Amino acid sequence: MLQIARLGMSSAKKQATLAKFFSSKKRNGDDLPKVDDIAKKSQLAPVQPSGNDPVPELSQLKGDSKGSIPMPSTASDHTVVKNDIKDAPKIVPMAPKDSKILYSTMCNVFNEIENTSSRLQIVKLCSDFLYSVLSKTQDDLVPITYLLINKLGPDYQPGMELGLGEGLLMKTISESCGKSLAQVKARYRELGDLGRIAQEARAVQPTMFKPKPLSTGEVFSNLQAIAKSQGKDSQLRKVQLIKKMLTACEGVEAKFLIRSLESKLRIGLAEKSVLIALSKAILTKEHNGNEPSSELVDEAEQKIRDAFCQVPNYEIVIRTALKHGIMNLDKHCVLTPGIPLKPMLAKPSKSVSEVLDRFQGQRFTCEYKYDGERAQVHLLPDGTMHIYSRNGENMTERYPEIRIDDFIADKDKTHTLILDCEAVAWDKEKQTILPFQVLSTRKRKGVVAEDVKVRVCLFAFDILCYNDEPLINRSFAERREYLHRALRPVAGELQFASEMTTVSLDAMQQYLDQSVKDSCEGLMVKSLDGEESQYEPSKRSRNWLKLKKDYLQGVGDSLDLCVLGAYYGRGKRTGTYGGFLLGCYNQDSGEYETCCKIGTGFSDEMLQKLHEQLSPTEIKEPKAFFVFSESAQPDVWFEPSMLFEVLTADLSLSPVYKAGSSSYDKGISLRFPRFIRIRDDKSVEDATSSEQVIEFYESQAHMQ
């Protein structure tokens, strides 16, 4: 309900919305909050809704039916699921007023997980804790889930990031725990962990009165308030809230509070593990505490994963599972305009013949693979448009010149849609595509349409939802027909992806060569018919293959690796970094595993730029979640903040590097790696995974 006060509505529309909300409250027999209270709560303060204010029931948020484009002629069967969470983008996670779960209870679980190396045991610890939460109260489950994954809300909602700087946290620890700033800094040089420093300082700090124990709800609300604090005196307000919590911390609470404020728990608890634990906890609760069968657990895990891929919002997924049952998530929790779903990804292929073998006996299509930025375009019922990155970041303000309603074929009948596109830099005079490097020079914030120098063309290649009807379970042939009927392309502004349907090796090779001449990376090859052609959110699928001209007969694709450290430059590179230590991301453990040192492919200008960007992120000690060997230690370590796109000749087993070492006695390393570009459109958790590195290695004709 707080969202009503925060929305940018006209006064009349806001009053109408409030009236509608209050009428539903009366029907439910709930107490009605005062309008003045709503206005007060909309200001910056720890979010504390009334204990009688539930998150709106999903059934109450059901949208109206809309008109639709005439159905393409098809004989295939499909399941239509009515979307009943149309207003869900407005839902913000909130902690209950009277949280029943102590923060110390959760921190003790964190501590056990930190000292456990077994992934199965970590999932069990997490699952048991979540089940104990559910046994006491459902209200705490959402904020606790966000605290477990070290987030404050869904990625697509702005103002949900913490990541406070070391300087501010050192100052706060000093002032709260009776230590001088010099003492805190000196200890940090020894430990490299501000959380442990805060824990040590609190352990020896005398207190006159025992403070009231912190609850998980109080911590979550305060963290949200800190993240949202802006403007004059915002730093002071942040410090005051942190001090208030620190002085109430006991035992290991201070350690994990500070780490949460840094946005780095460092306990080896990956989000994937939390999803598994969450599904088991909810299923066990549904079975009245009885242990469900492993088959049921696997099915529940898949249900919650699928739901989260379509609606990456724990508030919605959890509330829906608790109301309708976890096995019914697919019927009630579906993709919604305004909530970016996780995009489908392609697997690399090393040759045209390999592609033909994969799709033998099936209809498939080839599309140009554009060298730009993935853009998921949403049209909402009120006519507003949002553009999301592949990570779910709202980047609408980055492209103010794009207005999707300029390209709608029938505006009277089109009310909502979700498009999958690629945003590409465009030369308006020559009517040609420009390299990605040109696109990356655009400002990311505060962009004014009149000042844009690098024009963008959207290349639409898929449609995922039309008039609130999800289309992802339809065949790609059907979706493409919907796409072409829904939009009216305009040259240089919005165009359909160039396509060709063929089964000929020679024709595909010629089309691949033409795509490169047209300034593209290569081809995307996709199944056209049947279940295999359905859109699979978040999945890197064999039903989509990418064929890049530069990578044929090699590894088949580039890798996106996290910059973990650097080596000082020598000779003409003196004064900058001369090489970098890179790592892949282990999605199960949440660790970064080293896989190569790289020093090739950098211009002098790029090295200078990298030094300017990375030097502020230097840290004294490697993070606890870095997996490396002593022989590969760099001169300086970095806080993970940047990905390099890297090309390699092949991969081999190595005693020095640690990628994929859980599957082999040795790690896997890249041979002759070459820098391509910075991947600033991806977060560090989107780095090439350890599992992918193993797949690349094992797919080589001769494993090294």
GUMIPA-955933 format. One record per residue (C-alpha): z, y, x; residue number from 1. Coordinates in steps of 0.001 Angstrom, whole numbers, plus 500000, padded with zeros to 6 digits. Example, Ala and Ser with C-alpha at 12.3 -4.5 7.8 and 13.67 -1.06 7.14 Angstrom:
PT      c3      c2      c1    i
PT  507800  495500  512300    1
PT  507140  498940  513670    2
***
This chain:
PT      c3      c2      c1    i
PT  500000  500000  500000    1
PT  500561  502317  502948    2
PT  496824  502200  503447    3
PT  496283  504118  500158    4
PT  498081  507113  501605    5
PT  496164  506858  504864    6
PT  492655  506451  503483    7
PT  490307  509402  503706    8
PT  489808  509709  499920    9
PT  489412  512678  497667   10
PT  492588  513629  495839   11
PT  491248  512440  492479   12
PT  490084  509101  493870   13
PT  493402  508590  495656   14
PT  495339  509211  492440   15
PT  493121  506747  490568   16
PT  493675  504126  493274   17
PT  497443  504684  493155   18
PT  497430  504402  489369   19
PT  495544  501101  489545   20
PT  497990  499785  492165   21
PT  501056  500831  490130   22
PT  499702  499214  486978   23
PT  499386  495890  488805   24
PT  502956  496274  490068   25
PT  504230  496813  486515   26
PT  502461  493682  485335   27
PT  504199  491721  488069   28
PT  507576  493235  487186   29
PT  508047  494749  490658   30
PT  509963  497915  491429   31
PT  507696  500910  491875   32
PT  508011  503020  495032   33
PT  507832  506775  494651   34
PT  504669  508634  495641   35
PT  506734  510854  497969   36
PT  508006  507750  499736   37
PT  504430  506588  500270   38
PT  503522  509914  501857   39
PT  506560  509754  504138   40
PT  505808  506196  505203   41
PT  502237  507142  506062   42
PT  503544  509337  508911   43
PT  504220  507891  512365   44
PT  507361  505794  512113   45
PT  508304  502146  512408   46
PT  506548  500472  509496   47
PT  509208  499251  507098   48
PT  507814  498464  503634   49
PT  510131  497659  500787   50
PT  511237  494055  500632   51
PT  509732  493985  497113   52
PT  506335  495158  498332   53
PT  504239  492034  498952   54
PT  500838  492144  500595   55
PT  498406  492449  497646   56
PT  497457  489055  496263   57
PT  493937  488134  497246   58
PT  493090  487456  493605   59
PT  493997  491064  492772   60
PT  491510  492273  495373   61
PT  488579  490446  493786   62
PT  485357  492450  493747   63
PT  482861  492953  490953   64
PT  479648  490983  490799   65
PT  476579  492848  491991   66
PT  472844  492613  491601   67
PT  470856  490632  494092   68
PT  467427  490232  495553   69
PT  465373  487503  493843   70
PT  466171  484176  495431   71
PT  463670  482770  497904   72
PT  461941  479682  496628   73
PT  463860  476708  498003   74
PT  464820  473205  497040   75
PT  467754  472927  499423   76
PT  471304  472612  498150   77
PT  474015  474970  499260   78
PT  477574  475857  498393   79
PT  478186  479359  497070   80
PT  481748  480578  497599   81
PT  482734  483698  495683   82
PT  484235  486302  497980   83
PT  487583  487446  496553   84
PT  488865  489566  499440   85
PT  486497  492515  499201   86
PT  489228  495089  499942   87
PT  490788  493037  502719   88
PT  489740  495439  505538   89
PT  492470  497757  504245   90
PT  495227  495185  504722   91
PT  497407  495976  507742   92
PT  500063  493510  508993   93
PT  503564  494732  508220   94
PT  506993  493359  509038   95
PT  509472  492703  506235   96
PT  512333  495176  505884   97
PT  514984  492496  506249   98
PT  513599  490160  508907   99
PT  515491  486876  509006  100
PT  514332  485778  512462  101
PT  516109  487139  515530  102
PT  513981  488336  518420  103
PT  516181  486312  520781  104
PT  515144  483109  518980  105
PT  511473  483792  519639  106
PT  512121  484874  523243  107
PT  513942  481604  523928  108
PT  510814  479798  522729  109
PT  508715  482019  525024  110
PT  510978  481052  527906  111
PT  510585  477322  527190  112
PT  506814  477699  526976  113
PT  506721  479643  530248  114
PT  508465  476744  531987  115
PT  506207  474084  530453  116
PT  502883  473025  531949  117
PT  501850  470464  529311  118
PT  499501  471980  526734  119
PT  500567  469401  524119  120
PT  504225  470267  524659  121
PT  503420  473989  524413  122
PT  501691  473436  521071  123
PT  504683  471374  519850  124
PT  507193  474067  520868  125
PT  505129  476695  519107  126
PT  504551  474549  516017  127
PT  508233  473631  515679  128
PT  509193  477295  515940  129
PT  506667  478382  513304  130
PT  507824  475610  510977  131
PT  511439  476782  511381  132
PT  510268  480310  510487  133
PT  508484  479028  507376  134
PT  511596  477079  506366  135
PT  513596  480318  506283  136
PT  511069  482852  505033  137
PT  507317  483289  504631  138
PT  507570  487053  505130  139
PT  508143  486841  508887  140
PT  505286  484464  509646  141
PT  502500  487058  510006  142
PT  504286  489476  512384  143
PT  505655  486555  514404  144
PT  502154  485091  514754  145
PT  500907  488430  516074  146
PT  503833  488610  518512  147
PT  502977  485095  519740  148
PT  499404  486114  520582  149
PT  500597  489500  521896  150
PT  498665  491592  519387  151
PT  499664  494036  516660  152
PT  496847  493432  514206  153
PT  493214  492390  513959  154
PT  490916  493476  516773  155
PT  488636  495447  514467  156
PT  491375  497829  513320  157
PT  491845  500838  515638  158
PT  495209  501942  516984  159
PT  496483  498405  517519  160
PT  496516  498360  521329  161
PT  499548  498747  523591  162
PT  498905  498127  527281  163
PT  501352  500823  528427  164
PT  501029  501878  532059  165
PT  503347  500692  534802  166
PT  504508  504237  535540  167
PT  505786  504863  532018  168
PT  507506  501479  531837  169
PT  509155  501889  535246  170
PT  510520  505267  534171  171
PT  511822  503816  530905  172
PT  513480  500824  532613  173
PT  515100  503189  535104  174
PT  516513  505464  532418  175
PT  517595  502635  530093  176
PT  519157  500234  532579  177
PT  520989  502543  534993  178
PT  518664  502037  537950  179
PT  516963  504717  540009  180
PT  513187  504917  539822  181
PT  513051  504163  543561  182
PT  515057  500966  543006  183
PT  512738  499841  540202  184
PT  509630  500518  542305  185
PT  511069  498687  545316  186
PT  511952  495660  543229  187
PT  508485  495704  541655  188
PT  506928  495504  545102  189
PT  508933  492310  545629  190
PT  508484  490636  542215  191
PT  505331  492142  540730  192
PT  506841  491563  537251  193
PT  508393  494481  535361  194
PT  509690  492083  532717  195
PT  511881  490227  535197  196
PT  513075  493524  536648  197
PT  514161  494719  533205  198
PT  515927  491400  532570  199
PT  517810  491614  535876  200
PT  518822  495227  535272  201
PT  520090  494522  531750  202
PT  522072  491485  532951  203
PT  524295  493602  535231  204
PT  524424  496732  533094  205
PT  527886  497335  531574  206
PT  527989  498132  527842  207
PT  530854  499569  525795  208
PT  529693  498220  522446  209
PT  527703  495124  521613  210
PT  524446  496346  520043  211
PT  523072  494957  516799  212
PT  520733  492032  517581  213
PT  517025  492804  517447  214
PT  514956  491109  514758  215
PT  511319  490107  515164  216
PT  510423  492429  512294  217
PT  512098  495410  513969  218
PT  510359  494746  517290  219
PT  506965  494300  515621  220
PT  507329  497519  513610  221
PT  508406  499505  516660  222
PT  505538  498146  518737  223
PT  503107  499240  516014  224
PT  504682  502703  515955  225
PT  504351  502965  519748  226
PT  500690  501931  519630  227
PT  499899  504477  516914  228
PT  501779  507366  518522  229
PT  499385  510196  519385  230
PT  499386  513928  519968  231
PT  502102  516249  521169  232
PT  505294  514579  522409  233
PT  503815  511114  521830  234
PT  504995  509927  525260  235
PT  508524  511074  524469  236
PT  508502  509212  521154  237
PT  507249  506062  522849  238
PT  509962  506232  525503  239
PT  512664  506755  522885  240
PT  511585  503699  520888  241
PT  511377  501526  524027  242
PT  514816  502679  525178  243
PT  516294  501905  521778  244
PT  514990  498350  521954  245
PT  515842  497797  525632  246
PT  519460  498774  525172  247
PT  519724  496140  522423  248
PT  518136  493372  524554  249
PT  520146  490436  525827  250
PT  519197  487460  527962  251
PT  515443  487007  528294  252
PT  514617  489516  525534  253
PT  514082  492400  527985  254
PT  511617  490346  530039  255
PT  509367  489539  527104  256
PT  509720  492945  525459  257
PT  508397  494683  528584  258
PT  505606  492131  528953  259
PT  504617  492678  525323  260
PT  504476  496408  525989  261
PT  502155  495672  528914  262
PT  500062  493456  526557  263
PT  500485  490534  528963  264
PT  503033  487849  528046  265
PT  501965  485611  530979  266
PT  503474  482415  529587  267
PT  500317  480294  529342  268
PT  500182  480467  525540  269
PT  496527  480824  524562  270
PT  495491  482014  521090  271
PT  493713  478703  520574  272
PT  497066  476898  520940  273
PT  498728  479250  518450  274
PT  496029  478481  515846  275
PT  496625  474739  516296  276
PT  500404  475205  516046  277
PT  500051  477415  512995  278
PT  497917  474857  511145  279
PT  500403  472058  511871  280
PT  503400  474175  510804  281
PT  501826  475155  507473  282
PT  500685  471582  506808  283
PT  504161  470193  507595  284
PT  505677  472727  505211  285
PT  503241  471622  502498  286
PT  504447  468038  503088  287
PT  508094  469082  502640  288
PT  508889  468649  506307  289
PT  507334  465198  506631  290
PT  505091  464600  509626  291
PT  501437  464659  508437  292
PT  498955  462157  509816  293
PT  496934  463082  512883  294
PT  493763  462988  510747  295
PT  495203  465561  508343  296
PT  496370  467739  511239  297
PT  492875  467681  512763  298
PT  491326  468614  509418  299
PT  493832  471435  508840  300
PT  493206  472743  512345  301
PT  489465  472882  511676  302
PT  490032  474598  508316  303
PT  492113  477372  509832  304
PT  489717  477814  512762  305
PT  486731  478094  510446  306
PT  488575  480577  508228  307
PT  489604  482683  511202  308
PT  486062  482738  512588  309
PT  484841  484213  509282  310
PT  487875  486443  508659  311
PT  489586  487191  511997  312
PT  492699  488604  510360  313
PT  495900  486553  510505  314
PT  497400  488483  507597  315
PT  494630  487317  505272  316
PT  494253  483783  506625  317
PT  497989  483034  506557  318
PT  498606  484565  503108  319
PT  495614  482661  501728  320
PT  496748  479352  503248  321
PT  500266  479786  501863  322
PT  499006  480663  498401  323
PT  496124  478203  497937  324
PT  496926  475508  500513  325
PT  495503  475183  503993  326
PT  492899  472618  502891  327
PT  491491  475145  500404  328
PT  490953  477955  502905  329
PT  487184  477463  502823  330
PT  487167  478204  499082  331
PT  489194  481431  499229  332
PT  488810  482894  502734  333
PT  485183  483775  503429  334
PT  483307  486446  505309  335
PT  483676  489949  503903  336
PT  481811  493222  504546  337
PT  484148  495378  506614  338
PT  485616  492455  508560  339
PT  483490  491427  511578  340
PT  483126  487663  511852  341
PT  482912  485962  515220  342
PT  479205  485792  516179  343
PT  477273  482598  516748  344
PT  476278  482055  520395  345
PT  473518  480106  522122  346
PT  473593  477446  524798  347
PT  471378  477945  527859  348
PT  468293  475869  528530  349
PT  466536  475390  531865  350
PT  462960  474665  530813  351
PT  460472  474820  527961  352
PT  460154  471030  527993  353
PT  463937  470683  527608  354
PT  463741  472864  524484  355
PT  460913  470787  523026  356
PT  462893  467595  523656  357
PT  465931  469079  521886  358
PT  463975  470056  518757  359
PT  461681  467042  518652  360
PT  460778  466194  515062  361
PT  462313  469428  513701  362
PT  460945  472795  512669  363
PT  462107  475553  514986  364
PT  461267  479154  515765  365
PT  461176  481325  518865  366
PT  462430  484927  518931  367
PT  462507  487512  521673  368
PT  465874  487680  523455  369
PT  466503  491407  523706  370
PT  468425  492928  526607  371
PT  470889  495117  524754  372
PT  474227  495051  522998  373
PT  475101  492702  520134  374
PT  475630  494765  516977  375
PT  476989  493430  513694  376
PT  476130  495952  510978  377
PT  478181  496065  507754  378
PT  477288  497977  504581  379
PT  480335  498410  502318  380
PT  480399  498880  498514  381
PT  481192  502600  498835  382
PT  478071  503145  500960  383
PT  479851  503466  504302  384
PT  478554  501590  507325  385
PT  480355  500005  510253  386
PT  478863  498647  513469  387
PT  480913  496079  515381  388
PT  480523  494679  518888  389
PT  480544  490958  519653  390
PT  484325  491316  520211  391
PT  484869  492855  516793  392
PT  485385  496357  518193  393
PT  484344  499086  515764  394
PT  481670  501004  517678  395
PT  480211  502976  514772  396
PT  480952  506318  516425  397
PT  478964  505207  519476  398
PT  475774  505194  517369  399
PT  476011  508182  514995  400
PT  472211  508378  514657  401
PT  472017  504963  512951  402
PT  472139  505019  509132  403
PT  471538  501586  507677  404
PT  470799  502944  504193  405
PT  467612  504472  505645  406
PT  466279  500927  505977  407
PT  467388  499326  502696  408
PT  464361  498122  500719  409
PT  465968  498403  497272  410
PT  468981  500756  497302  411
PT  469703  500301  493601  412
PT  470217  496560  493957  413
PT  471725  496389  497449  414
PT  475465  497085  497536  415
PT  476781  495159  500555  416
PT  475351  493259  503473  417
PT  476129  492024  506983  418
PT  473363  492008  509612  419
PT  473287  490420  513063  420
PT  471298  492659  515415  421
PT  470766  493715  518994  422
PT  471024  497425  519842  423
PT  468447  498219  522535  424
PT  467652  501411  524459  425
PT  464283  502760  523264  426
PT  461672  505075  524770  427
PT  460525  507073  521736  428
PT  457421  508503  523410  429
PT  456111  505254  524899  430
PT  457455  503131  522036  431
PT  458862  500604  524494  432
PT  462172  498919  525259  433
PT  464274  500325  528117  434
PT  466570  498256  530402  435
PT  470184  497572  529483  436
PT  471297  499806  532353  437
PT  469858  502775  530436  438
PT  471787  501805  527293  439
PT  475018  501573  529306  440
PT  474739  505282  530241  441
PT  475463  506311  526639  442
PT  478900  507751  525908  443
PT  481260  505332  524157  444
PT  483338  507907  522261  445
PT  482855  511328  520750  446
PT  479080  510910  520472  447
PT  477234  513584  518470  448
PT  473875  512543  517016  449
PT  472169  515813  518036  450
PT  473236  515333  521682  451
PT  472029  511743  522072  452
PT  469610  511432  524992  453
PT  469203  507633  525024  454
PT  467715  506548  521712  455
PT  468499  503143  520232  456
PT  466446  500706  518204  457
PT  468162  497976  516198  458
PT  466401  494609  516286  459
PT  467643  492615  513270  460
PT  467429  488835  513585  461
PT  469823  487490  510936  462
PT  471568  488377  507659  463
PT  474964  486780  507011  464
PT  475994  488249  503673  465
PT  474175  489967  500815  466
PT  475881  491593  497812  467
PT  479159  489815  498625  468
PT  477459  486416  498772  469
PT  477926  484640  502117  470
PT  474622  483294  503422  471
PT  475826  481448  506515  472
PT  475568  478038  504809  473
PT  471923  478619  503949  474
PT  469166  477514  506304  475
PT  467856  479978  508851  476
PT  464464  479941  507098  477
PT  466174  481142  503895  478
PT  468267  483753  505708  479
PT  465201  485124  507432  480
PT  463462  485503  504066  481
PT  466517  487326  502698  482
PT  466481  489566  505767  483
PT  462836  490521  505370  484
PT  463272  491264  501666  485
PT  466447  493282  502120  486
PT  465222  495686  504814  487
PT  462362  498096  505293  488
PT  461696  498294  509057  489
PT  460903  501605  510764  490
PT  459228  501489  514186  491
PT  461598  502492  516983  492
PT  464647  502646  514671  493
PT  465098  499249  513001  494
PT  462711  496378  513550  495
PT  462755  492667  512969  496
PT  463007  490464  516051  497
PT  459585  489351  517246  498
PT  459121  485701  516303  499
PT  456727  482779  516638  500
PT  456878  479261  515218  501
PT  455192  476627  517381  502
PT  455523  473084  518714  503
PT  453178  473587  521668  504
PT  454510  473708  525224  505
PT  451645  475969  526352  506
PT  452087  478365  523423  507
PT  455838  478628  524039  508
PT  455305  479242  527754  509
PT  452824  482017  526955  510
PT  455247  483544  524448  511
PT  458036  483421  527053  512
PT  455805  485217  529562  513
PT  454884  487817  526925  514
PT  458544  488456  526108  515
PT  459196  489320  529748  516
PT  456184  491675  529802  517
PT  457687  493336  526715  518
PT  460938  494051  528655  519
PT  462972  491215  527127  520
PT  465137  488599  528871  521
PT  463292  485618  527441  522
PT  463439  483655  524192  523
PT  465961  482454  521632  524
PT  464925  479131  520093  525
PT  466498  478267  516739  526
PT  466416  475439  514239  527
PT  464823  476524  510941  528
PT  465826  473945  508333  529
PT  468784  471890  507146  530
PT  472452  471951  508094  531
PT  471654  472343  511775  532
PT  470131  475761  511049  533
PT  473245  477147  509327  534
PT  475039  480060  510982  535
PT  478072  478810  512945  536
PT  480533  481686  513563  537
PT  482126  481743  517017  538
PT  480392  478542  518101  539
PT  478150  478230  521143  540
PT  475716  475865  519505  541
PT  472865  473598  520596  542
PT  471072  474710  517444  543
PT  470433  477993  519231  544
PT  469049  477732  522755  545
PT  468356  480645  525083  546
PT  465516  480455  527541  547
PT  465722  483141  530215  548
PT  462741  483577  532503  549
PT  464841  484372  535588  550
PT  467067  481309  535231  551
PT  464556  478513  534606  552
PT  465184  475333  536641  553
PT  468453  476830  537915  554
PT  471809  476834  536159  555
PT  470041  478014  533009  556
PT  472117  481122  532431  557
PT  474159  483820  534076  558
PT  477960  483683  534087  559
PT  480375  486436  533065  560
PT  483312  486294  535474  561
PT  486532  488290  535691  562
PT  487194  490431  538786  563
PT  490550  489244  540144  564
PT  490566  490815  543606  565
PT  488540  492484  546346  566
PT  487926  492381  550093  567
PT  487741  495592  552113  568
PT  484255  496628  553214  569
PT  483168  496725  556832  570
PT  480385  498579  558599  571
PT  478447  500750  556156  572
PT  480703  499519  553351  573
PT  483843  500893  555016  574
PT  485848  502930  552533  575
PT  484844  500797  549545  576
PT  485255  497171  548573  577
PT  482774  494922  550338  578
PT  483224  491806  548210  579
PT  485087  490529  545175  580
PT  487021  487437  544108  581
PT  485899  486243  540670  582
PT  487335  483795  538188  583
PT  486552  482048  534903  584
PT  488969  481873  531957  585
PT  490763  478716  530906  586
PT  491042  479027  527130  587
PT  493652  476280  526876  588
PT  496127  477632  529435  589
PT  495293  481341  529304  590
PT  494804  481334  533093  591
PT  492026  482691  535321  592
PT  490674  480136  537782  593
PT  488879  481369  540894  594
PT  485290  480236  541345  595
PT  483610  482397  544006  596
PT  483605  485354  546356  597
PT  480654  487700  545779  598
PT  479141  490415  547962  599
PT  475424  490302  547132  600
PT  473495  492400  544617  601
PT  475442  495649  544951  602
PT  473879  498997  545774  603
PT  475919  501536  547750  604
PT  476206  503640  544597  605
PT  477493  500669  542589  606
PT  480107  499834  545226  607
PT  481345  503414  545127  608
PT  481496  503306  541324  609
PT  483381  499997  541389  610
PT  485888  501386  543878  611
PT  486542  504360  541608  612
PT  486967  502148  538539  613
PT  488961  499292  540070  614
PT  491274  500993  542583  615
PT  493582  502324  539810  616
PT  494052  498711  538636  617
PT  495244  497398  542040  618
PT  498489  495406  541894  619
PT  500822  494308  544684  620
PT  500958  490627  543795  621
PT  498645  488204  541986  622
PT  499470  487621  538337  623
PT  501318  484456  537390  624
PT  498250  483381  535400  625
PT  495868  483515  538419  626
PT  494994  480046  539775  627
PT  493841  480318  543404  628
PT  494201  478755  546835  629
PT  495871  480479  549780  630
PT  492621  480373  551767  631
PT  490812  482516  549146  632
PT  493323  485361  548912  633
PT  491660  488796  548767  634
PT  492840  491979  550468  635
PT  493830  493484  547118  636
PT  494527  492048  543654  637
PT  493552  493632  540342  638
PT  494914  493716  536848  639
PT  492177  491847  534893  640
PT  490008  494572  533371  641
PT  486349  493959  534209  642
PT  483670  491271  533985  643
PT  480677  490859  536305  644
PT  477509  489170  535085  645
PT  476570  486862  537956  646
PT  473520  484746  538769  647
PT  473889  481646  540938  648
PT  471564  479132  542554  649
PT  473755  476179  541546  650
PT  477350  474984  541482  651
PT  479229  472601  543747  652
PT  482672  471070  544208  653
PT  484916  473096  546488  654
PT  488346  472661  548101  655
PT  488773  476458  548071  656
PT  488116  477469  544448  657
PT  489918  476244  541336  658
PT  487503  476458  538368  659
PT  487568  473229  536362  660
PT  490074  471614  538745  661
PT  491761  469876  535805  662
PT  488656  467664  535486  663
PT  488002  467041  539185  664
PT  490104  466558  542308  665
PT  488505  469762  543589  666
PT  487457  472977  541903  667
PT  483914  474127  541123  668
PT  482348  477078  542920  669
PT  479150  479116  542640  670
PT  476654  478839  545504  671
PT  474884  482063  546540  672
PT  476223  484197  543664  673
PT  474471  487528  543027  674
PT  475806  490484  541035  675
PT  473676  491482  538015  676
PT  475736  494076  536119  677
PT  479114  495006  534673  678
PT  479701  493479  531224  679
PT  481582  496339  529559  680
PT  480665  494963  526113  681
PT  483040  492016  526613  682
PT  486802  491727  526997  683
PT  488243  489817  529948  684
PT  489201  486938  527625  685
PT  485467  486576  526876  686
PT  484769  485541  530457  687
PT  482812  482329  530972  688
PT  485301  479562  530230  689
PT  486373  476763  532546  690
PT  484811  474348  530067  691
PT  481456  476150  530345  692
PT  481605  476077  534156  693
PT  482160  472306  533992  694
PT  479200  471977  531580  695
PT  476957  473996  533925  696
PT  477995  471814  536854  697
PT  477509  468524  535023  698
PT  474127  469568  533577  699
PT  472609  469936  537046  700
PT  470064  467318  537945  701
PT  472104  466331  541011  702
PT  475797  467201  540970  703
PT  476860  468492  544360  704
***
